[in-house]
């Protein structure tokens, strides 16, 4: 068993005024996001972030910047991602950080960085903010994967700067943030050329990089700024206008109450002895505004925005700081009618840029649930409000338990927003995935969305288990104890396999295939053994491989 080193809990609240590794500047409709990594400001001790290499702390700031650009700067149509260093864009994920980290931290680090790069692509497709990678120097590994997430790339042509994915030849692992998939699925690089590229540690530069479609354009250093400026203006011109004034992302506040973390609308209770957490979401109030101006005036405190930002923070806390918690009981409290009224507003005002951004935020947080390596059981009890948008939590759960008690009635409700407003990572709605074997069933249920009592919900296939008041307590207790007793590794593999039924897309390949292979490789002696390539990186010894193919 690997030795666990205790570290301070990871926190995720950031603001540009506190960034250590990025600089954000604005020139009208074009923003410039400059990577300026402070090598002495790593998230954890034991390594230096040389050559603009990154760790989780660098990526948390990047994720904050991408989200902040969408909400606070709707006037921005193009974001130029570049480096403060002239000869290096980014050396990728810090190898010494990876080498000194436990397996779980490495996996969650890769998952978060993947989600951040997908959020860049989501900003491009959903918000019309296009990203241009201005590669003003060498761009390796995770640095090139960051560039691949952008809409276009310009590489400086100085006879030295190259793009590369050196993980296989240098480290004995895989590019960890979707590089292989984006190379052939997004950039359409020919398979045999991609094979050559991915085994060249030194990478490819100049005209050949353009010919192989590894970048879109190269420019000599003397004309680099001019070419980047031309490309940025062209991307901005092709993007639709949204609004001149944004909404400030105010800090998310929480407090500790014993073993609980409490936000305004979300509460996370931790039972570490049983390895079970209860995540409770307080539903919206009944008097939420229904017009765009009043919603804009509420800004980040508008219920759906604040509640889902808090839910997101709770999920990230569970992933990065509570690795022994295996089961999360999802609960909601409030009025189903208020949720459905909110859904009506979210639907009616979907053309408003801010409401649209909040819908996209909710979708990203729900996808974070899908991609979290914990078991989720939804508990549908009296006083819960699993309706419409919040019923997506029950659909995301691995199982749902619903109490059937005449004296304390419970119900679930569908709304039109269950029809694809919050798609899963691989594209379909959770309702479509649930009824994959019954094409048309999801659409039929949504023709006249309504409420379901326990019997109707069970008959319609919308919940897993219905138990009466006599059996409820034992049913839940036994299920919870049983789940907590099973192998966490087996459950992670089982849940990830069952959750994403249906056709794959680029994102699901990144999270599914890549994560599975990377997890396996991160455990293999050829990478992390005493003589493994990742272990010996930066040392004079050469790795020793077991050359048997498995």
C-alpha positions in Angstrom: 0.0 0.0 0.0 1.3 3.5 -0.9 2.4 5.7 2.0 -0.1 8.5 2.5 1.4 11.9 3.2 -1.0 14.3 4.9 -1.3 17.7 3.2 -3.4 20.8 3.9 -6.9 20.5 2.3 -7.1 21.8 -1.3 -9.3 24.9 -1.6 -10.7 26.1 -4.9 -11.8 29.8 -4.4 -9.6 32.1 -6.4 -9.6 35.7 -7.7 -7.4 37.4 -10.3 -6.0 39.7 -7.6 -4.6 36.6 -5.8 -3.4 34.7 -8.9 0.2 33.5 -8.5 0.6 32.0 -12.0 -1.6 33.8 -14.5 -2.2 37.4 -15.6 -5.4 38.5 -17.1 -5.6 41.6 -19.3 -8.3 43.1 -21.6 -8.2 45.0 -24.9 -11.8 45.5 -25.7 -13.3 42.3 -27.1 -10.0 40.5 -26.8 -8.6 39.2 -23.5 -5.1 38.0 -22.9 -4.5 35.2 -20.5 -0.8 35.0 -19.8 0.9 32.0 -18.2 3.5 33.3 -15.7 4.1 30.4 -13.4 5.9 31.3 -10.1 8.2 28.3 -9.8 8.4 28.8 -6.0 4.6 28.8 -5.5 3.7 25.2 -6.0 0.6 23.9 -4.3 2.6 21.5 -2.2 6.2 21.4 -1.1 8.9 19.3 -2.7 9.1 20.6 -6.3 9.7 23.8 -8.3 7.4 24.7 -11.2 10.2 25.4 -13.7 9.7 26.2 -17.4 6.0 27.2 -16.9 5.2 23.7 -15.8 1.9 23.4 -13.8 0.4 21.7 -10.8 -3.1 21.6 -9.5 -2.8 25.1 -8.1 -1.9 26.5 -11.5 -4.9 24.8 -13.0 -7.3 25.9 -10.3 -6.4 29.5 -11.3 -6.9 28.7 -14.9 -10.3 27.2 -14.2 -11.3 30.3 -12.3 -10.1 32.6 -15.1 -12.1 30.6 -17.7 -15.3 30.8 -15.6 -14.7 34.4 -14.7 -14.3 35.4 -18.4 -17.7 33.9 -19.2 -19.6 35.6 -16.4 -17.7 38.8 -15.7 -16.6 39.7 -19.3 -19.4 38.8 -21.8 -17.9 41.6 -24.0 -14.9 39.3 -24.7 -15.1 37.3 -27.9 -11.6 36.0 -28.1 -9.1 34.9 -25.4 -5.4 34.7 -26.3 -3.6 32.2 -24.2 0.2 32.8 -24.2 3.3 32.8 -22.0 5.2 35.5 -20.2 8.4 33.7 -21.1 9.8 34.2 -24.7 11.3 30.9 -25.3 8.9 28.6 -23.5 5.1 28.4 -23.6 4.6 25.6 -21.2 6.5 22.4 -20.3 3.3 20.6 -19.2 2.4 19.0 -15.9 5.2 19.2 -13.4 6.9 15.8 -13.5 8.4 16.0 -10.0 4.9 16.9 -8.7 3.5 13.8 -10.4 6.4 11.6 -9.2 6.0 12.7 -5.6 2.2 12.4 -5.5 0.0 9.5 -4.5 -2.0 7.6 -7.0 -5.4 9.1 -6.0 -4.0 12.7 -6.2 -2.6 12.0 -9.6 -5.9 10.7 -10.9 -7.9 13.6 -9.5 -5.4 16.1 -10.7 -5.7 14.7 -14.3 -9.5 14.6 -13.9 -9.7 18.3 -12.9 -7.3 19.4 -15.6 -9.4 17.5 -18.2 -12.5 19.2 -16.9 -10.8 22.6 -17.2 -9.8 22.0 -20.8 -13.3 20.8 -21.7 -14.6 24.0 -20.0 -12.5 26.0 -22.5 -14.2 24.1 -25.4 -17.5 24.6 -23.6 -16.9 28.4 -23.4 -16.2 28.4 -27.2 -19.3 26.4 -28.1 -21.7 27.6 -25.5 -20.7 31.2 -24.9 -19.0 32.1 -28.2 -15.7 33.0 -26.5 -13.1 31.7 -28.8 -9.6 30.7 -27.6 -6.4 31.2 -29.5 -3.1 29.6 -28.3 -0.2 32.0 -29.0 2.7 29.5 -28.7 5.7 31.9 -28.3 8.1 29.1 -27.4 8.4 25.4 -26.8 5.1 23.7 -26.0 5.3 20.2 -24.5 3.0 17.6 -23.0 0.2 19.2 -21.0 1.2 22.6 -22.5 0.4 21.3 -26.0 -2.8 19.6 -24.6 -3.9 23.0 -23.3 -3.3 24.5 -26.8 -5.2 21.6 -28.3 -8.3 22.7 -26.3 -8.2 26.1 -27.9 -9.9 26.9 -31.2 -6.6 27.7 -33.1 -2.9 27.7 -32.5 0.0 29.9 -33.8 3.5 28.7 -33.2 6.6 30.9 -33.3 9.0 29.8 -36.1 12.4 30.4 -34.6 14.2 27.2 -35.5 13.9 26.0 -32.0 10.3 26.1 -30.7 8.3 22.9 -31.2 5.1 21.2 -30.1 5.4 17.8 -28.6 3.7 15.0 -26.6 6.8 13.4 -25.0 5.0 11.3 -22.4 5.4 7.9 -24.0 9.1 8.2 -25.0 10.3 10.1 -21.9 8.0 9.2 -19.0 6.4 5.8 -19.8 2.9 7.3 -19.3 0.3 8.8 -21.6 -0.6 12.5 -22.3 -3.0 13.0 -19.4 -5.4 15.7 -20.6 -6.9 14.4 -23.8 -4.0 15.0 -26.1 -4.2 11.7 -28.0 -8.0 12.0 -28.5 -7.9 15.6 -29.6 -5.1 14.9 -32.0 -7.0 12.5 -34.1 -10.7 13.3 -33.3 -10.5 17.1 -33.1 -7.5 18.1 -35.3 -8.0 15.1 -37.6 -4.3 14.4 -37.7 -3.6 11.3 -39.8 -3.2 8.3 -37.6 0.3 7.3 -38.8 1.6 10.8 -38.5 0.1 11.0 -35.0 1.9 7.8 -34.2 5.3 9.3 -35.3 4.5 12.6 -33.4 3.6 10.9 -30.1 6.9 9.0 -30.0 9.2 11.9 -30.9 10.4 13.4 -27.6 11.8 16.5 -29.4 8.4 17.2 -31.1 7.8 18.9 -34.5 8.4 22.5 -35.4 8.0 24.9 -38.3 6.2 24.2 -41.6 6.0 20.4 -40.8 3.9 21.2 -37.8 1.5 23.1 -40.1 1.6 20.4 -42.8 0.6 17.7 -40.2 -2.1 20.0 -38.8 -0.5 20.1 -35.4 -0.8 23.9 -35.4 -2.7 26.3 -37.7 0.1 28.7 -38.5 3.7 29.5 -37.8 5.2 32.9 -37.8 8.8 34.2 -37.4 9.4 36.0 -34.1 9.5 39.3 -35.9 5.9 38.9 -37.2 4.5 36.7 -34.4 2.6 39.4 -32.5 1.2 40.7 -35.8 -0.1 37.2 -36.8 -1.5 36.5 -33.4 -3.3 39.8 -33.5 -4.8 39.1 -36.9 -6.0 35.7 -35.9 -7.5 37.0 -32.6 -9.4 39.7 -34.4 -10.7 37.2 -37.0 -11.9 34.8 -34.3 -13.6 37.7 -32.4 -15.3 38.9 -35.5 -16.8 35.5 -36.1 -18.2 35.3 -32.6 -21.6 36.8 -31.7 -21.9 39.8 -29.4 -23.4 39.1 -26.0 -23.4 42.0 -23.5 -21.2 44.9 -22.5 -21.4 44.3 -18.7 -21.0 41.1 -16.8 -21.9 39.7 -13.4 -19.3 39.5 -10.7 -18.3 36.1 -9.3 -18.5 36.9 -5.6 -16.6 34.5 -3.3 -18.3 31.3 -2.1 -18.4 31.3 1.7 -18.6 28.3 4.0 -18.2 27.4 7.6 -17.4 24.3 9.6 -19.9 22.8 12.1 -18.1 19.8 13.6 -17.8 17.2 10.7 -20.0 19.3 8.4 -19.3 22.0 5.9 -22.1 24.4 5.5 -22.7 26.8 2.6 -25.8 29.0 2.1 -27.8 26.4 0.1 -25.6 23.3 0.5 -24.6 21.2 3.4 -22.0 18.4 3.5 -22.1 16.1 6.5 -19.2 13.7 6.7 -19.3 10.3 8.6 -15.7 9.2 8.1 -16.1 6.2 10.3 -18.8 4.8 8.0 -17.2 6.3 4.9 -20.5 8.0 4.0 -21.3 11.6 3.3 -24.7 13.3 3.0 -24.9 16.1 0.5 -28.0 18.2 1.0 -29.2 20.9 -1.4 -31.8 23.4 -0.1 -34.2 24.2 -3.0 -35.0 27.7 -4.3 -37.3 30.1 -2.5 -40.8 30.6 -4.0 -40.3 34.3 -4.7 -37.5 34.2 -7.3 -37.8 36.9 -10.0 -38.8 35.8 -13.5 -37.5 38.7 -15.6 -34.0 39.1 -16.9 -33.3 42.6 -15.4 -34.2 41.5 -11.9 -32.2 38.3 -12.2 -29.2 40.3 -13.4 -29.6 42.5 -10.4 -29.2 39.5 -8.1 -26.1 38.4 -10.0 -24.1 35.6 -8.4 -26.6 35.4 -5.5 -29.4 34.2 -7.9 -30.4 30.9 -6.4 -29.4 28.5 -9.3 -26.0 30.1 -9.7 -25.1 30.3 -6.1 -26.5 26.8 -5.2 -24.7 25.1 -8.1 -21.4 26.9 -7.4 -21.7 25.7 -3.8 -22.5 22.2 -5.0 -19.5 22.3 -7.3 -17.2 23.3 -4.4 -18.7 20.5 -2.2 -18.0 17.9 -5.0 -14.4 19.1 -5.4 -13.9 19.0 -1.7 -15.1 15.4 -1.7 -12.8 14.4 -4.5 -9.6 16.1 -3.3 -9.8 16.1 0.5 -12.1 13.1 1.4 -10.6 10.1 -0.4 -12.0 7.6 2.0 -15.6 8.7 1.7 -17.1 6.2 -0.7 -20.8 6.8 -0.7 -22.6 10.1 -1.0 -26.3 10.3 -0.1 -27.9 13.0 -2.1 -30.8 14.9 -0.5 -32.9 17.9 -1.4 -35.1 20.0 0.8 -37.8 22.5 -0.3 -40.7 23.0 -2.6 -41.0 21.1 -5.9 -43.3 23.9 -7.1 -40.6 26.5 -6.6 -38.1 24.3 -8.6 -40.6 24.0 -11.4 -41.3 27.7 -11.4 -37.5 28.3 -11.6 -37.3 25.8 -14.5 -40.0 27.8 -16.3 -37.9 30.9 -16.0 -34.7 29.1 -17.1 -36.5 27.9 -20.1 -38.3 31.1 -21.0 -35.2 33.3 -20.7 -32.7 30.9 -22.3 -31.9 33.5 -25.0 -30.6 35.9 -22.3 -26.8 35.6 -22.1 -26.7 35.4 -18.3 -29.5 32.9 -17.9 -27.8 30.8 -20.6 -24.5 31.0 -18.8 -26.2 29.7 -15.6 -27.8 26.9 -17.5 -24.4 25.9 -18.9 -22.9 26.2 -15.3 -25.6 23.8 -14.0 -24.8 21.4 -16.8 -21.0 21.4 -16.0 -21.7 20.8 -12.3 -24.0 17.9 -13.0 -21.3 16.4 -15.3 -18.9 16.8 -12.3 -21.3 14.5 -10.4 -21.3 12.0 -13.3 -17.5 12.0 -13.3 -16.8 11.8 -9.6 -15.5 8.5 -8.3 -17.9 8.1 -5.4 -21.2 6.1 -5.2 -24.3 8.3 -5.2 -27.6 7.3 -3.8 -30.5 9.8 -4.1 -32.8 9.8 -1.1 -36.4 10.8 -2.1 -38.1 11.5 1.2 -40.9 13.8 2.5 -39.9 17.5 2.1 -37.6 16.7 -0.8 -37.8 18.6 -4.1 -36.4 16.3 -6.8 -38.1 18.1 -9.6 -37.0 19.2 -13.0 -33.4 20.6 -12.7 -33.0 19.0 -9.3 -34.3 15.6 -10.5 -31.2 15.6 -12.6 -29.3 14.8 -9.4 -31.5 11.7 -8.9 -30.9 10.7 -12.5 -27.2 11.2 -12.0 -27.2 9.0 -8.9 -26.3 5.3 -9.2 -29.5 4.4 -7.4 -32.5 6.3 -6.0 -34.6 5.3 -3.0 -38.1 6.7 -2.6 -40.3 6.5 0.5 -43.9 5.4 0.1 -45.8 6.7 3.1 -49.4 7.8 2.8 -49.1 10.0 5.9 -46.0 11.7 4.5 -46.4 11.8 0.8 -43.4 12.1 -1.6 -43.2 12.9 -5.3 -40.8 13.5 -8.1 -41.5 15.8 -11.0 -40.2 16.0 -14.6 -39.9 19.3 -16.4 -38.9 20.2 -20.0 -35.4 20.8 -18.8 -35.0 17.1 -18.3 -35.0 16.8 -22.1 -31.4 17.7 -22.8 -30.7 21.1 -21.2 -28.0 19.5 -19.1 -26.4 16.9 -21.4 -24.0 14.3 -20.0 -20.4 14.3 -21.0 -21.0 12.0 -24.0 -24.0 14.1 -25.3 -27.4 12.6 -24.5 -29.7 13.6 -21.6 -29.6 11.5 -18.4 -33.2 10.5 -19.2 -32.2 9.2 -22.6 -29.3 7.2 -21.1 -31.7 5.8 -18.5 -34.0 4.4 -21.2 -31.4 3.5 -23.8 -33.1 0.2 -24.4 -36.5 1.9 -25.0 -36.0 4.5 -27.7 -38.6 7.2 -27.5 -39.5 6.5 -23.9 -37.7 9.7 -22.6 -39.5 11.8 -25.2 -42.8 10.2 -24.4 -42.4 11.0 -20.7 -41.6 14.6 -21.6 -44.6 15.2 -23.9 -46.6 16.0 -20.8 -44.1 16.4 -17.9 -45.8 15.9 -14.5 -45.4 14.7 -11.0 -45.2 11.0 -10.0 -46.1 9.4 -6.7 -44.0 6.4 -5.5 -46.1 3.8 -7.3 -46.2 5.8 -10.6 -42.5 6.6 -10.3 -41.6 2.9 -9.9 -43.9 1.9 -12.8 -42.4 4.6 -15.0 -38.8 3.4 -14.2 -37.9 6.8 -12.8 -36.6 5.5 -9.4 -34.7 2.3 -8.3 -36.3 1.2 -5.0 -39.6 2.2 -3.4 -40.0 1.2 0.2 -42.9 1.7 2.6 -42.5 3.3 6.0 -42.0 0.0 7.8 -39.1 -1.1 5.5 -37.6 2.3 4.7 -35.1 2.5 7.6 -33.7 -1.0 7.2 -33.7 -0.8 3.4 -31.6 2.3 3.5 -29.3 1.1 6.3 -28.6 -2.3 4.6 -27.9 -0.6 1.2 -25.6 1.9 2.8 -23.6 -0.7 4.8 -23.4 -3.0 1.9 -22.1 -0.3 -0.5 -19.5 0.8 2.0 -18.2 -2.7 2.3 -17.4 -3.3 -1.4 -14.1 -2.7 -3.0 -13.7 1.0 -3.9 -11.6 0.2 -7.0 -14.2 -2.2 -8.3 -17.0 0.3 -7.6 -15.2 3.1 -9.4 -14.8 0.9 -12.5 -18.3 -0.5 -12.3 -20.0 2.9 -11.9 -18.0 4.6 -14.7 -18.9 1.7 -17.0 -22.6 1.8 -16.1 -23.1 5.6 -16.0 -22.1 6.4 -19.6 -24.2 4.0 -21.7 -24.5 4.8 -25.3 -22.4 6.2 -28.1 -19.0 7.7 -27.2 -17.8 11.1 -28.2 -14.4 12.9 -27.8 -15.1 13.9 -24.3 -16.1 10.4 -23.1 -13.1 8.9 -24.8 -10.9 11.3 -22.8 -12.5 10.5 -19.5 -13.2 6.8 -20.2 -10.5 5.3 -22.3 -7.7 7.6 -21.3 -8.5 7.6 -17.6 -8.7 3.8 -17.6 -5.4 3.4 -19.4 -3.6 6.1 -17.4 -4.8 4.6 -14.1 -3.4 1.3 -15.2 -0.1 2.7 -16.4 0.3 4.8 -13.3 0.4 1.6 -11.3 2.9 -0.3 -13.5 6.5 -0.7 -12.7 7.6 0.6 -16.1 6.3 4.0 -15.1 6.4 4.2 -11.3 8.5 1.3 -10.2 11.9 1.7 -8.7 13.5 1.8 -12.2 10.4 3.3 -13.9 10.6 6.1 -16.4 8.5 8.5 -14.3 10.5 7.7 -11.2 13.8 8.3 -12.8 12.9 11.4 -14.8 15.6 14.1 -14.3 18.1 11.6 -12.9 21.2 10.3 -14.7 20.0 6.7 -14.7 18.0 5.2 -17.5 14.8 3.4 -16.8 14.6 -0.4 -17.0 11.5 -1.8 -18.6 9.8 -5.1 -18.5 9.2 -5.5 -22.2 6.4 -8.1 -22.0 3.4 -6.6 -23.7 0.2 -7.1 -21.7 
